Amino acid sequence: MILTFMLTAAWSSAPLATNRPADEAPIRCPRCDDWNARVEPYRLADNTWYVGTKGLASVLVVDADGLVLIDGGLPQSATIILDNVRKAGFDPAKIRWILDSHAHYDHAGGIAAIARITGAQVAAGRNGVIGLTQGRNHPDDPQAGFGDAARFPSVSRVRAVDDGDTITVGHTTITAVASPGHAPGGMSWRWTSCHDGVCRAVVYLDSLNPVSTDDYRFTDHPDVVNALRATIDRIAALPCDVAMAAHPDQLPAATATATSCKAYAEAASERLRKRLESERH
Ligand SMILES: [Zn+2]
């Protein structure tokens, strides 16, 4: 069965009746209101807070010298995320970097507004930069066929990173983990959280779902399938004490035999197997 957790109807970007900036104009989609419901921020690890909405993750990494935010949800998530940063006890003006998982409207849609409000720099995987700066899915994206229906506010300046590249603020270093397959240029991100001499590996997991427009066949794109398989192997092998996924409800709990990263990778591998099997019938 093909996962159709989001793309079931056309989107529209309706201007607000208020004088809100255009980059905060809400995107409408079947699950957007549910995804964007407010939740309270909570601590994931000593230096890490969940500051996202109910269905779209956004994570704050804290260093005494500044903050790093990963993902910006929908355009209408931007003010909720910044409210959550304040509620967690931090000043949004101290956000130095915004890192993107992948350039789709539901994770990158709020980045333009958050970057404008905070003055933070933005970084993404090399192919993610193409999507972010154009405010649309990359031409090689399995969801590229949604065209203008999947547009989101573009980000004018984005630093390109490759697998293993790092973003550093103060004593905190965040490492890019190439995660293409769901979208070109997808990135997971990992860092360490230490407290009282005990350090834990923290991972922000990009989406690994083989989702596409109805007319796209992964079996016609072996390069995409191979990229997704390599991503799955890379994620399964990560040190992973604490994990969050771009869609929090897709993160399985750790089991006796697998960390949550490994369980996440195994679930993705099974979804890919089923997707390829369904295309052959
Ligand atoms: Zn996506």
py3Dmol code that shows the C-alpha trace and the ligand (Angstrom):
import py3Dmol

protein = """\
ATOM      1  CA  MET A   1       0.000   0.000   0.000  1.00  0.00           C
ATOM      2  CA  ILE A   2       1.253   3.453  -0.865  1.00  0.00           C
ATOM      3  CA  LEU A   3       1.574   5.831   2.027  1.00  0.00           C
ATOM      4  CA  THR A   4      -0.677   8.783   1.391  1.00  0.00           C
ATOM      5  CA  PHE A   5      -0.310  10.458   4.754  1.00  0.00           C
ATOM      6  CA  MET A   6      -0.569  13.880   3.284  1.00  0.00           C
ATOM      7  CA  LEU A   7      -0.939  14.391  -0.398  1.00  0.00           C
ATOM      8  CA  THR A   8      -4.597  13.842  -1.051  1.00  0.00           C
ATOM      9  CA  ALA A   9      -5.888  17.216  -2.161  1.00  0.00           C
ATOM     10  CA  ALA A  10      -4.758  20.474  -3.643  1.00  0.00           C
ATOM     11  CA  TRP A  11      -3.188  23.096  -1.456  1.00  0.00           C
ATOM     12  CA  SER A  12      -3.888  26.753  -1.544  1.00  0.00           C
ATOM     13  CA  SER A  13      -1.983  29.604  -0.033  1.00  0.00           C
ATOM     14  CA  ALA A  14      -4.619  32.074   1.095  1.00  0.00           C
ATOM     15  CA  PRO A  15      -3.592  35.606   2.032  1.00  0.00           C
ATOM     16  CA  LEU A  16      -4.576  36.574   5.549  1.00  0.00           C
ATOM     17  CA  ALA A  17      -7.154  39.275   6.133  1.00  0.00           C
ATOM     18  CA  THR A  18      -4.682  40.882   8.535  1.00  0.00           C
ATOM     19  CA  ASN A  19      -1.495  42.659   7.477  1.00  0.00           C
ATOM     20  CA  ARG A  20       0.721  39.701   8.320  1.00  0.00           C
ATOM     21  CA  PRO A  21       3.803  39.260   6.131  1.00  0.00           C
ATOM     22  CA  ALA A  22       3.329  37.122   3.022  1.00  0.00           C
ATOM     23  CA  ASP A  23       5.792  34.494   4.308  1.00  0.00           C
ATOM     24  CA  GLU A  24       3.391  33.732   7.178  1.00  0.00           C
ATOM     25  CA  ALA A  25       0.307  33.282   4.952  1.00  0.00           C
ATOM     26  CA  PRO A  26      -1.078  29.863   5.920  1.00  0.00           C
ATOM     27  CA  ILE A  27      -0.812  26.899   3.580  1.00  0.00           C
ATOM     28  CA  ARG A  28      -3.990  24.819   3.485  1.00  0.00           C
ATOM     29  CA  CYS A  29      -3.769  21.042   3.218  1.00  0.00           C
ATOM     30  CA  PRO A  30      -5.873  18.149   4.491  1.00  0.00           C
ATOM     31  CA  ARG A  31      -3.724  17.605   7.589  1.00  0.00           C
ATOM     32  CA  CYS A  32      -2.289  21.095   8.071  1.00  0.00           C
ATOM     33  CA  ASP A  33      -4.601  22.234  10.891  1.00  0.00           C
ATOM     34  CA  ASP A  34      -4.029  19.028  12.865  1.00  0.00           C
ATOM     35  CA  TRP A  35      -0.258  19.122  12.274  1.00  0.00           C
ATOM     36  CA  ASN A  36      -0.127  22.770  13.331  1.00  0.00           C
ATOM     37  CA  ALA A  37      -1.963  22.397  16.662  1.00  0.00           C
ATOM     38  CA  ARG A  38      -0.032  24.013  19.505  1.00  0.00           C
ATOM     39  CA  VAL A  39       1.813  21.809  21.987  1.00  0.00           C
ATOM     40  CA  GLU A  40       3.960  22.885  24.914  1.00  0.00           C
ATOM     41  CA  PRO A  41       7.746  22.752  24.445  1.00  0.00           C
ATOM     42  CA  TYR A  42       9.547  19.993  26.312  1.00  0.00           C
ATOM     43  CA  ARG A  43      13.105  18.925  26.936  1.00  0.00           C
ATOM     44  CA  LEU A  44      14.501  16.064  24.816  1.00  0.00           C
ATOM     45  CA  ALA A  45      18.053  16.150  26.212  1.00  0.00           C
ATOM     46  CA  ASP A  46      20.132  18.471  28.372  1.00  0.00           C
ATOM     47  CA  ASN A  47      20.837  20.894  25.476  1.00  0.00           C
ATOM     48  CA  THR A  48      17.817  20.056  23.312  1.00  0.00           C
ATOM     49  CA  TRP A  49      14.172  21.148  23.355  1.00  0.00           C
ATOM     50  CA  TYR A  50      11.168  20.164  21.282  1.00  0.00           C
ATOM     51  CA  VAL A  51       9.626  23.480  20.152  1.00  0.00           C
ATOM     52  CA  GLY A  52       7.500  22.257  17.220  1.00  0.00           C
ATOM     53  CA  THR A  53       3.778  21.786  16.761  1.00  0.00           C
ATOM     54  CA  LYS A  54       1.734  18.624  17.330  1.00  0.00           C
ATOM     55  CA  GLY A  55       2.536  16.945  14.017  1.00  0.00           C
ATOM     56  CA  LEU A  56       5.623  18.758  12.686  1.00  0.00           C
ATOM     57  CA  ALA A  57       8.843  18.612  14.638  1.00  0.00           C
ATOM     58  CA  SER A  58      11.074  21.579  15.309  1.00  0.00           C
ATOM     59  CA  VAL A  59      13.993  21.195  17.668  1.00  0.00           C
ATOM     60  CA  LEU A  60      16.099  23.802  19.474  1.00  0.00           C
ATOM     61  CA  VAL A  61      19.757  23.049  20.282  1.00  0.00           C
ATOM     62  CA  VAL A  62      21.065  25.295  23.042  1.00  0.00           C
ATOM     63  CA  ASP A  63      24.599  26.591  23.545  1.00  0.00           C
ATOM     64  CA  ALA A  64      25.631  29.469  25.809  1.00  0.00           C
ATOM     65  CA  ASP A  65      26.865  31.284  22.679  1.00  0.00           C
ATOM     66  CA  GLY A  66      23.670  30.874  20.661  1.00  0.00           C
ATOM     67  CA  LEU A  67      20.842  28.643  19.469  1.00  0.00           C
ATOM     68  CA  VAL A  68      20.268  26.369  16.489  1.00  0.00           C
ATOM     69  CA  LEU A  69      16.759  25.568  15.252  1.00  0.00           C
ATOM     70  CA  ILE A  70      16.031  22.536  13.083  1.00  0.00           C
ATOM     71  CA  ASP A  71      12.985  22.808  10.766  1.00  0.00           C
ATOM     72  CA  GLY A  72      10.316  25.476  10.589  1.00  0.00           C
ATOM     73  CA  GLY A  73       7.031  23.619   9.998  1.00  0.00           C
ATOM     74  CA  LEU A  74       4.398  25.393   7.906  1.00  0.00           C
ATOM     75  CA  PRO A  75       4.379  29.184   7.346  1.00  0.00           C
ATOM     76  CA  GLN A  76       1.661  29.373  10.024  1.00  0.00           C
ATOM     77  CA  SER A  77       3.906  27.388  12.408  1.00  0.00           C
ATOM     78  CA  ALA A  78       6.544  30.127  12.570  1.00  0.00           C
ATOM     79  CA  THR A  79       4.961  32.203  15.342  1.00  0.00           C
ATOM     80  CA  ILE A  80       4.045  29.049  17.317  1.00  0.00           C
ATOM     81  CA  ILE A  81       7.641  27.777  17.145  1.00  0.00           C
ATOM     82  CA  LEU A  82       9.017  31.166  18.251  1.00  0.00           C
ATOM     83  CA  ASP A  83       6.465  31.279  21.105  1.00  0.00           C
ATOM     84  CA  ASN A  84       7.685  27.826  22.171  1.00  0.00           C
ATOM     85  CA  VAL A  85      11.317  28.972  22.077  1.00  0.00           C
ATOM     86  CA  ARG A  86      10.354  31.788  24.495  1.00  0.00           C
ATOM     87  CA  LYS A  87       8.276  29.435  26.684  1.00  0.00           C
ATOM     88  CA  ALA A  88      11.299  27.133  26.962  1.00  0.00           C
ATOM     89  CA  GLY A  89      13.182  30.141  28.334  1.00  0.00           C
ATOM     90  CA  PHE A  90      15.208  31.278  25.315  1.00  0.00           C
ATOM     91  CA  ASP A  91      15.405  34.411  23.173  1.00  0.00           C
ATOM     92  CA  PRO A  92      14.582  33.775  19.473  1.00  0.00           C
ATOM     93  CA  ALA A  93      17.016  36.605  18.571  1.00  0.00           C
ATOM     94  CA  LYS A  94      19.819  34.260  19.692  1.00  0.00           C
ATOM     95  CA  ILE A  95      19.000  31.714  16.963  1.00  0.00           C
ATOM     96  CA  ARG A  96      22.157  31.691  14.798  1.00  0.00           C
ATOM     97  CA  TRP A  97      21.234  28.905  12.389  1.00  0.00           C
ATOM     98  CA  ILE A  98      18.091  27.301  11.012  1.00  0.00           C
ATOM     99  CA  LEU A  99      18.774  23.829   9.592  1.00  0.00           C
ATOM    100  CA  ASP A 100      16.357  22.136   7.192  1.00  0.00           C
ATOM    101  CA  SER A 101      15.565  18.420   7.000  1.00  0.00           C
ATOM    102  CA  HIS A 102      14.074  18.513   3.496  1.00  0.00           C
ATOM    103  CA  ALA A 103      12.627  21.174   1.218  1.00  0.00           C
ATOM    104  CA  HIS A 104       8.900  20.379   1.440  1.00  0.00           C
ATOM    105  CA  TYR A 105       6.190  22.847   2.482  1.00  0.00           C
ATOM    106  CA  ASP A 106       5.497  21.079   5.799  1.00  0.00           C
ATOM    107  CA  HIS A 107       9.057  21.328   7.200  1.00  0.00           C
ATOM    108  CA  ALA A 108      10.534  24.265   5.282  1.00  0.00           C
ATOM    109  CA  GLY A 109       7.372  26.403   4.951  1.00  0.00           C
ATOM    110  CA  GLY A 110       8.086  28.429   8.102  1.00  0.00           C
ATOM    111  CA  ILE A 111      11.824  28.900   7.576  1.00  0.00           C
ATOM    112  CA  ALA A 112      11.585  32.127   5.525  1.00  0.00           C
ATOM    113  CA  ALA A 113       9.525  33.826   8.254  1.00  0.00           C
ATOM    114  CA  ILE A 114      11.704  32.558  11.119  1.00  0.00           C
ATOM    115  CA  ALA A 115      14.891  33.623   9.301  1.00  0.00           C
ATOM    116  CA  ARG A 116      13.401  37.076   8.636  1.00  0.00           C
ATOM    117  CA  ILE A 117      12.284  37.543  12.253  1.00  0.00           C
ATOM    118  CA  THR A 118      15.466  36.218  13.903  1.00  0.00           C
ATOM    119  CA  GLY A 119      18.152  37.134  11.359  1.00  0.00           C
ATOM    120  CA  ALA A 120      19.452  33.551  11.527  1.00  0.00           C
ATOM    121  CA  GLN A 121      21.391  31.939   8.687  1.00  0.00           C
ATOM    122  CA  VAL A 122      19.883  28.900   6.953  1.00  0.00           C
ATOM    123  CA  ALA A 123      21.631  25.661   5.940  1.00  0.00           C
ATOM    124  CA  ALA A 124      20.406  22.609   4.024  1.00  0.00           C
ATOM    125  CA  GLY A 125      21.641  19.735   1.903  1.00  0.00           C
ATOM    126  CA  ARG A 126      22.979  20.795  -1.506  1.00  0.00           C
ATOM    127  CA  ASN A 127      19.846  19.741  -3.409  1.00  0.00           C
ATOM    128  CA  GLY A 128      17.686  21.047  -0.584  1.00  0.00           C
ATOM    129  CA  VAL A 129      19.115  24.503  -1.298  1.00  0.00           C
ATOM    130  CA  ILE A 130      17.566  24.344  -4.770  1.00  0.00           C
ATOM    131  CA  GLY A 131      14.131  23.606  -3.301  1.00  0.00           C
ATOM    132  CA  LEU A 132      14.435  26.182  -0.507  1.00  0.00           C
ATOM    133  CA  THR A 133      15.634  29.065  -2.675  1.00  0.00           C
ATOM    134  CA  GLN A 134      12.891  28.391  -5.238  1.00  0.00           C
ATOM    135  CA  GLY A 135      10.168  27.647  -2.683  1.00  0.00           C
ATOM    136  CA  ARG A 136       9.156  24.456  -4.462  1.00  0.00           C
ATOM    137  CA  ASN A 137       9.983  20.760  -4.706  1.00  0.00           C
ATOM    138  CA  HIS A 138      13.250  19.882  -6.463  1.00  0.00           C
ATOM    139  CA  PRO A 139      12.683  18.764 -10.106  1.00  0.00           C
ATOM    140  CA  ASP A 140      13.917  15.233  -9.234  1.00  0.00           C
ATOM    141  CA  ASP A 141      11.630  14.960  -6.187  1.00  0.00           C
ATOM    142  CA  PRO A 142       9.146  12.048  -6.329  1.00  0.00           C
ATOM    143  CA  GLN A 143       6.568  14.713  -5.439  1.00  0.00           C
ATOM    144  CA  ALA A 144       7.741  17.241  -8.070  1.00  0.00           C
ATOM    145  CA  GLY A 145       4.544  16.577 -10.053  1.00  0.00           C
ATOM    146  CA  PHE A 146       2.524  18.521  -7.482  1.00  0.00           C
ATOM    147  CA  GLY A 147       4.053  21.637  -9.042  1.00  0.00           C
ATOM    148  CA  ASP A 148       2.685  24.971  -7.889  1.00  0.00           C
ATOM    149  CA  ALA A 149       0.279  23.218  -5.503  1.00  0.00           C
ATOM    150  CA  ALA A 150       3.245  22.396  -3.239  1.00  0.00           C
ATOM    151  CA  ARG A 151       4.902  25.823  -3.232  1.00  0.00           C
ATOM    152  CA  PHE A 152       6.091  27.445  -0.013  1.00  0.00           C
ATOM    153  CA  PRO A 153       7.822  30.742   0.890  1.00  0.00           C
ATOM    154  CA  SER A 154      11.304  30.741  -0.609  1.00  0.00           C
ATOM    155  CA  VAL A 155      14.462  31.477   1.403  1.00  0.00           C
ATOM    156  CA  SER A 156      16.864  33.886  -0.301  1.00  0.00           C
ATOM    157  CA  ARG A 157      20.220  32.711   1.115  1.00  0.00           C
ATOM    158  CA  VAL A 158      20.967  29.128   2.118  1.00  0.00           C
ATOM    159  CA  ARG A 159      24.336  27.513   2.841  1.00  0.00           C
ATOM    160  CA  ALA A 160      24.776  24.130   1.143  1.00  0.00           C
ATOM    161  CA  VAL A 161      26.090  21.268   3.277  1.00  0.00           C
ATOM    162  CA  ASP A 162      27.179  17.749   2.368  1.00  0.00           C
ATOM    163  CA  ASP A 163      27.290  14.552   4.410  1.00  0.00           C
ATOM    164  CA  GLY A 164      29.595  15.007   7.414  1.00  0.00           C
ATOM    165  CA  ASP A 165      29.711  18.812   7.244  1.00  0.00           C
ATOM    166  CA  THR A 166      29.292  20.581  10.560  1.00  0.00           C
ATOM    167  CA  ILE A 167      27.571  23.684  11.915  1.00  0.00           C
ATOM    168  CA  THR A 168      29.149  25.007  15.103  1.00  0.00           C
ATOM    169  CA  VAL A 169      27.846  27.467  17.699  1.00  0.00           C
ATOM    170  CA  GLY A 170      30.039  27.922  20.758  1.00  0.00           C
ATOM    171  CA  HIS A 171      30.952  24.443  22.058  1.00  0.00           C
ATOM    172  CA  THR A 172      28.123  22.711  20.173  1.00  0.00           C
ATOM    173  CA  THR A 173      28.736  21.010  16.838  1.00  0.00           C
ATOM    174  CA  ILE A 174      25.897  19.650  14.718  1.00  0.00           C
ATOM    175  CA  THR A 175      26.814  17.188  11.969  1.00  0.00           C
ATOM    176  CA  ALA A 176      24.871  16.699   8.722  1.00  0.00           C
ATOM    177  CA  VAL A 177      23.863  13.125   7.872  1.00  0.00           C
ATOM    178  CA  ALA A 178      22.910  12.827   4.188  1.00  0.00           C
ATOM    179  CA  SER A 179      19.374  11.423   3.987  1.00  0.00           C
ATOM    180  CA  PRO A 180      18.176  11.642   0.354  1.00  0.00           C
ATOM    181  CA  GLY A 181      15.373   9.400  -0.910  1.00  0.00           C
ATOM    182  CA  HIS A 182      12.174  10.969   0.409  1.00  0.00           C
ATOM    183  CA  ALA A 183      13.416  14.248  -1.082  1.00  0.00           C
ATOM    184  CA  PRO A 184      16.652  15.177  -2.895  1.00  0.00           C
ATOM    185  CA  GLY A 185      19.077  16.876  -0.519  1.00  0.00           C
ATOM    186  CA  GLY A 186      17.375  15.520   2.591  1.00  0.00           C
ATOM    187  CA  MET A 187      19.466  15.763   5.768  1.00  0.00           C
ATOM    188  CA  SER A 188      19.284  14.260   9.217  1.00  0.00           C
ATOM    189  CA  TRP A 189      21.320  16.043  11.894  1.00  0.00           C
ATOM    190  CA  ARG A 190      23.196  14.724  14.923  1.00  0.00           C
ATOM    191  CA  TRP A 191      24.928  16.226  17.941  1.00  0.00           C
ATOM    192  CA  THR A 192      25.933  15.378  21.497  1.00  0.00           C
ATOM    193  CA  SER A 193      24.314  16.401  24.758  1.00  0.00           C
ATOM    194  CA  CYS A 194      26.508  16.155  27.857  1.00  0.00           C
ATOM    195  CA  HIS A 195      25.503  16.534  31.485  1.00  0.00           C
ATOM    196  CA  ASP A 196      27.541  15.675  34.603  1.00  0.00           C
ATOM    197  CA  GLY A 197      30.157  13.958  32.456  1.00  0.00           C
ATOM    198  CA  VAL A 198      27.623  11.719  30.702  1.00  0.00           C
ATOM    199  CA  CYS A 199      27.216  12.361  26.962  1.00  0.00           C
ATOM    200  CA  ARG A 200      24.334  11.196  24.812  1.00  0.00           C
ATOM    201  CA  ALA A 201      24.017  11.044  21.019  1.00  0.00           C
ATOM    202  CA  VAL A 202      21.003  13.034  19.791  1.00  0.00           C
ATOM    203  CA  VAL A 203      19.594  12.591  16.257  1.00  0.00           C
ATOM    204  CA  TYR A 204      17.016  14.575  14.283  1.00  0.00           C
ATOM    205  CA  LEU A 205      15.715  12.141  11.676  1.00  0.00           C
ATOM    206  CA  ASP A 206      14.629  13.229   8.215  1.00  0.00           C
ATOM    207  CA  SER A 207      11.579  11.607   6.582  1.00  0.00           C
ATOM    208  CA  LEU A 208      12.326   8.239   4.940  1.00  0.00           C
ATOM    209  CA  ASN A 209       8.939   7.588   3.344  1.00  0.00           C
ATOM    210  CA  PRO A 210       8.699   6.660  -0.347  1.00  0.00           C
ATOM    211  CA  VAL A 211       5.901   9.156  -1.080  1.00  0.00           C
ATOM    212  CA  SER A 212       5.130  10.429  -4.577  1.00  0.00           C
ATOM    213  CA  THR A 213       2.558  11.739  -6.982  1.00  0.00           C
ATOM    214  CA  ASP A 214       0.272   8.985  -8.321  1.00  0.00           C
ATOM    215  CA  ASP A 215       2.028   8.793 -11.691  1.00  0.00           C
ATOM    216  CA  TYR A 216       5.537   8.314 -10.260  1.00  0.00           C
ATOM    217  CA  ARG A 217       7.064   4.858  -9.950  1.00  0.00           C
ATOM    218  CA  PHE A 218      10.088   4.318  -7.719  1.00  0.00           C
ATOM    219  CA  THR A 219      10.856   1.226  -9.799  1.00  0.00           C
ATOM    220  CA  ASP A 220      11.544   3.600 -12.726  1.00  0.00           C
ATOM    221  CA  HIS A 221      14.100   5.506 -10.596  1.00  0.00           C
ATOM    222  CA  PRO A 222      16.696   3.021  -9.297  1.00  0.00           C
ATOM    223  CA  ASP A 223      18.988   5.919  -8.360  1.00  0.00           C
ATOM    224  CA  VAL A 224      16.352   7.247  -5.949  1.00  0.00           C
ATOM    225  CA  VAL A 225      15.728   3.769  -4.528  1.00  0.00           C
ATOM    226  CA  ASN A 226      19.469   3.215  -4.043  1.00  0.00           C
ATOM    227  CA  ALA A 227      19.809   6.603  -2.368  1.00  0.00           C
ATOM    228  CA  LEU A 228      16.947   5.789   0.002  1.00  0.00           C
ATOM    229  CA  ARG A 229      18.451   2.373   0.817  1.00  0.00           C
ATOM    230  CA  ALA A 230      21.832   3.976   1.561  1.00  0.00           C
ATOM    231  CA  THR A 231      20.072   6.548   3.762  1.00  0.00           C
ATOM    232  CA  ILE A 232      18.277   3.786   5.671  1.00  0.00           C
ATOM    233  CA  ASP A 233      21.591   1.967   6.286  1.00  0.00           C
ATOM    234  CA  ARG A 234      23.272   5.219   7.366  1.00  0.00           C
ATOM    235  CA  ILE A 235      20.473   5.997   9.857  1.00  0.00           C
ATOM    236  CA  ALA A 236      20.438   2.445  11.262  1.00  0.00           C
ATOM    237  CA  ALA A 237      24.174   2.669  12.029  1.00  0.00           C
ATOM    238  CA  LEU A 238      24.113   6.026  13.850  1.00  0.00           C
ATOM    239  CA  PRO A 239      24.923   6.346  17.533  1.00  0.00           C
ATOM    240  CA  CYS A 240      21.458   7.202  18.795  1.00  0.00           C
ATOM    241  CA  ASP A 241      20.497   7.661  22.449  1.00  0.00           C
ATOM    242  CA  VAL A 242      17.809  10.303  21.845  1.00  0.00           C
ATOM    243  CA  ALA A 243      15.881  10.655  18.581  1.00  0.00           C
ATOM    244  CA  MET A 244      13.215  12.920  17.101  1.00  0.00           C
ATOM    245  CA  ALA A 245      11.681  12.539  13.638  1.00  0.00           C
ATOM    246  CA  ALA A 246      10.532  15.297  11.275  1.00  0.00           C
ATOM    247  CA  HIS A 247       7.042  13.823  11.713  1.00  0.00           C
ATOM    248  CA  PRO A 248       7.079  12.873  15.423  1.00  0.00           C
ATOM    249  CA  ASP A 249       4.271  10.332  15.001  1.00  0.00           C
ATOM    250  CA  GLN A 250       6.492   8.300  12.643  1.00  0.00           C
ATOM    251  CA  LEU A 251       9.137   7.645  15.311  1.00  0.00           C
ATOM    252  CA  PRO A 252       8.794   4.146  16.771  1.00  0.00           C
ATOM    253  CA  ALA A 253       9.844   3.584  20.361  1.00  0.00           C
ATOM    254  CA  ALA A 254      13.199   1.934  21.005  1.00  0.00           C
ATOM    255  CA  THR A 255      12.904  -1.812  21.494  1.00  0.00           C
ATOM    256  CA  ALA A 256      14.981  -4.353  23.398  1.00  0.00           C
ATOM    257  CA  THR A 257      17.035  -5.014  20.260  1.00  0.00           C
ATOM    258  CA  ALA A 258      17.032  -1.672  18.467  1.00  0.00           C
ATOM    259  CA  THR A 259      17.476   2.022  19.245  1.00  0.00           C
ATOM    260  CA  SER A 260      14.710   4.256  17.948  1.00  0.00           C
ATOM    261  CA  CYS A 261      16.967   5.240  14.988  1.00  0.00           C
ATOM    262  CA  LYS A 262      17.380   1.586  14.063  1.00  0.00           C
ATOM    263  CA  ALA A 263      13.659   0.896  14.525  1.00  0.00           C
ATOM    264  CA  TYR A 264      12.876   3.970  12.368  1.00  0.00           C
ATOM    265  CA  ALA A 265      15.235   2.684   9.653  1.00  0.00           C
ATOM    266  CA  GLU A 266      13.744  -0.814   9.808  1.00  0.00           C
ATOM    267  CA  ALA A 267      10.212   0.562   9.457  1.00  0.00           C
ATOM    268  CA  ALA A 268      11.331   2.628   6.461  1.00  0.00           C
ATOM    269  CA  SER A 269      12.969  -0.384   4.870  1.00  0.00           C
ATOM    270  CA  GLU A 270       9.732  -2.345   5.193  1.00  0.00           C
ATOM    271  CA  ARG A 271       7.668   0.517   3.705  1.00  0.00           C
ATOM    272  CA  LEU A 272      10.065   0.733   0.754  1.00  0.00           C
ATOM    273  CA  ARG A 273       9.845  -3.029   0.206  1.00  0.00           C
ATOM    274  CA  LYS A 274       6.030  -2.866   0.190  1.00  0.00           C
ATOM    275  CA  ARG A 275       6.015   0.156  -2.113  1.00  0.00           C
ATOM    276  CA  LEU A 276       8.267  -1.544  -4.690  1.00  0.00           C
ATOM    277  CA  GLU A 277       6.205  -4.746  -4.448  1.00  0.00           C
ATOM    278  CA  SER A 278       2.956  -2.838  -5.023  1.00  0.00           C
ATOM    279  CA  GLU A 279       4.430  -1.177  -8.123  1.00  0.00           C
ATOM    280  CA  ARG A 280       5.276  -4.575  -9.613  1.00  0.00           C
ATOM    281  CA  HIS A 281       1.621  -5.687  -9.428  1.00  0.00           C
TER     282      HIS A 281
END
"""
ligand_1 = """\
1
ZN
Zn 8.337 15.573 2.858
"""
view = py3Dmol.view(width=600, height=400)
view.addModel(protein, "pdb")
view.setStyle({"model": 0}, {"cartoon": {"style": "trace"}})
view.addModel(ligand_1, "xyz")
view.setStyle({"model": 1}, {"stick": {}})
view.zoomTo()
view.show()
